[in-house]
């Protein structure tokens, strides 16, 4: 009986500590704006289920619901390389109950003139919760080449014969980066573009293409299961997790790489108190243990992966400038 009493007391104390921590975590947020959060908040995802944006949004929703009393629902709206979701976002009320998750392609689309809205100023960035780099992958059982030196040797000996799978459209990070690589390294690869992540990943595994361009977090399950092998990292320095994989600069390609980032936006005219609350909520959700574990599992902890509202605006504006400069150089814009 005495042991049971002690055990019960210990459990009560533990629950009190955990409960106090949870209350403290929620209390760190600004006061809930009047009239906000009385209905679920919709997050529009501009890509299909299962892709990187969808995985990010679902992980973030779980964390946001952990650190707040709010409820969220996700709506996938794929198509147009991420632009099909924008009209739904733009016609939604500017009340903070509709959030759009978007990636760096929004900056690219604006720089190219595919959309009229500048995501840094015509939308209101809440936060960026993932920033990552790109890699080139092969099948580990491919006998024609086993690493970057043997791949580029084979590619130059067989110009135009190798194909690369990419997710994107004209002007996307993937296609722009591959153009930079091809021009600087003298590569001649046939590019095969896909609109759905699953099709893109399956194209390499199913031998429909010879190599794949992607971000490591989106294909980690395939890396871990030995179905994909990275042979080139498009980043200025080797991250520790890929210390044996050369960078594009080490391969002789002297250009600043474009980074993939994913963040969340509300309408420009959303009330300041709601923006302030959602900005703080983003930070709390990002720092929540479950989300940190998710980011680590997706290799999103290898470089600084968080930007608050102001930091997000600066990163987006810098990306727009980079895309505009590249597009002018390759003749996509005047």
N, C-alpha and C positions, 0 to 999 in steps of 0.2 A: 504493500500500500504506500509506504514511504517513498519507494522508488517511483511509483506511478505519480505521486504528488510532485516530486522533483522534476520528473520528465514533463508533466503537464505545465509546471511553472516555466521550465526552460523553453517549451514550445510557445507559451504565451509571450514570453520576453522576445523570442525570435520573431514571432508574428508582428509584435509591436515595433521592433526595429525595422523589419521589411516594410511594414505599413507606413512608418514614419518616413522612410527613404522615398517611398512612392509618392507620399503626400508632398515631401520636399521637392521632388522632381517636378511635379505638376505645379506646385506653388511658385516655381522659378519663372513660369510663364507670366506675361502681362495679364491683367484682368481681361476676361472674355468680353469682347465688345458687345454692346447691347443689341439683342436681336440676332446675334450670330450663332451658328451651330445648332439651330433648332431643327434642322433637317440635314440629311447626309450631304457631304461634300463630294462632288463628282470630279474625278481626275480623268481627263481625256488623254489617252495614250495614242500617239500617231502611228503606231506600228502594231503588227499582229501579236497574238498570244504566243508566249514562249521565247520571244526575242529579248535582247538586252534591256530595252526600255520597259517592256512588260514585267520582266523579273524585278527590275529596279523599283518600279511603281508599287508592285505588290509587297515587296520587302519594306518600302518606306511607309506604306499604309499601315502595315502591322506595327511598326515602331511608333507612328504617330498616334495610333489608337492606344498604344501602351502608355504613352506619356501625357495623354489628354483624355477628355471625355467625349471627344468628337467621333463621328462615324463617317466612313468614306466608302465610295463605290467607284469601280474602275470601268471605263468604257473604252474599248479598243476601236480605233478608227483608222485602219491602215489604208495606204494608197498614195500615189503621187509623190513617192519618196519622202513622206512625212508632211506633205502640204494638204492632203485631203481633210485632215482634222481641223485645220485652222478656221474655216468658215463656222463650224459648230462653236468653236471657242469665241469667235468674234461676235456672234449674235447672242451669246449668253449674257445675262445681267451682270453688271460690274459690282457684285455684292460679295465676292470672295468665296461663294459656294461652288464656283466652277474653276478648277485649276487645270492648266494644260502642262503635261510633261513633254518637254521637247529636248532635242539634242543640237549639236553644232550645225546640223544641216539647215536649221532655221537661219543662222548667220550666213551660211553659204547661199541659201535661196534668196535672201535679201540682197546680198552683194551681187548676185547674178541677175536680179530683177524678176525673179519668179514669183516673189511675193512683195506686196507694197509695204508691209509692216516691218519696221525695224524692231527686232526682238529686244533690243537694249533700251529703247525709248518709247515705242508704241505699245509694247507690253510692259508689264511690271515684273521683272525677275524677282522671285522670292529667294531662291538659293540654287546652287549647283552642288549635287551630292555625289557625283562620280566624274572623275577625270582620268583618262587612260590613254594609252598609246596603241599603235597598230603593229602587227607582225605579219610575216609571210610563212605559210605552213605547207608541208608536204605530207604524204603518207609515209609512215615509218618503214613500210615494207617495199617502198619504191627502190628498185635496184639501179635505176638510171642515175640517181644522185642521192646523196645522204646528208649533205650540208650545203651551206651557201656557196663555198668555192666550187664544189662539184656541180651544183645546180647552174650557176651562172656560166660555167664552162660548157655544160651541155646545151644551155639555152642559146649561147652564141654560135655553137656548132650546128644548131638546128633552128635558125631564125624562123619565127612565125608558126612553128609546129606545136609549141607548148601553149596551153590555155590556162587562164587564171579566173577563178570565180570571185565575184565581188557582189556585195549588197549595196545598191545605190543607183543613181541616175547621173546624167551628164552634169559635171560640176561638183559632184559629191567629194567628200574627203578621200574616199577610196580611189576614185578615178583621177582626181587631181594629184594625189600622192604617187600613184603608179605612173602618171605621165612624167612627174619630176624624176622618179627613179629610172624610167625608161630612157629619158633624154640624157641624164647624167652618166648612166652606166651602159648605154648602148643596147638595151634590152628590146627584143621584139617578141612580145607575148600577145596572143589573142585573148581579149577580155570578154568574159561572159557575165552579164549582170543579171541579178535576181531581185525580186521585190519582197520575198519572204525569207526570214532568217533560216528556217528549217530547210528550205530548198538550197540555200547557199551552202550551208554546212554539209548537207547530203551530197552536194555536187563533188566535193573532194573525196569523201568517204566512199561514195559509189563509183569513183573513177570517171565521172563525167568531165571533170577538169583535172589538170595536172597539179596546180597549186592553188592556194586560197589566201585571200587578203582579209584579215579580221583582227579584232581586239581579243587579247588573251582571256579576259573574263567571260566573254560570250561563248567561248569554245573550251573552257577549262575541263568540262567533263570528258571531252574528246582527247584533250591533252593527257589527262590523268589515266584514261583508259587505253593510251598508246594508239589511238586512231589518227592523231594528228601530231606533227612534230614541228616546232618553230625553227626556222633557219635564218631569219633576219628580223631584228627589232628596229622599228623606225622611231628612234629616240636618240637624243644626243649622247646619253651615257647608258651603259648596261645596268638594268635593275638587278638587284641581288638574286631575285627568283629566276632570272635568265642570264646568269653570269657566263654561261658557256655559249651564248648566242650573240654573234656580232651585231653591231648597230649599222645603220645605213651610212653613217659618216666613216666608220671603219671600212666599209665596203667601197668608199670613194665617192659617195653622193653628198655633196656639200650644200645642204639646204636646211632651213629650220622646219622641223616637222609640224604638221597640223595635229592637234590633239582632239580626241573624242571627248565630249563632255555631255552630261545629262543633268537637266535641272527642271525646276517647276516655276510656272508663271501664273499670274492673275491678270485681269483686265487693268488697263492703265488707270482708269478712273475709280478704282476700288478705294473705299474710304481709308484714310491713313491709319486709323486705329486698327482696322482689320488687317492691313498690310503688315503693321508692326507686330500684331499677334501672330500672324502666319509666318513671318520671318523668324520670330523667336521659336515657334513650333518646329520649323525646319531644323534649326540648330539642335533642339532637344531630340528630335527624331533621329538626326544623323548620329548623335552621340550615344543613343540608346544601345545597349549591349548587343541586342539581336541584330540591329542594322550594321554595327561595326563587324560583327561576325560574318554577315552577308558580304560586306565589302571586301573583307579579307579573303573569303572564299572565291571572290571574283577577281582577285588580283588588283582591286581598286585601292589598296592601301600602299602600293609601291611608290606612288607620288602623291602630293597633297591633293586630296579629292574634295575639299569643301570650299565653297565661296558663299558668303552671305549676299544680301541684296546688292550692296554697292560693289562687292568683289565680282559678283556675277556680271553686272553691267560692264565693268572694265574688261573682263575676259571676253565677253561677247563683242564689244566694240573693237578690241584688238583682233579678234578672229575675223570680223567683217573687213577690217583694213587689210589683213593678210590675204583673204580670198579675193578682194577687189584687185590687189596688186598681181596676184597669180592669174586671175581671169583676163586682165589687160595684157599680160605677157603672152598668154596662149591664144588671145583673140576672141574670147567668149564675150567680153564687154569692151566698149570703147573707152 
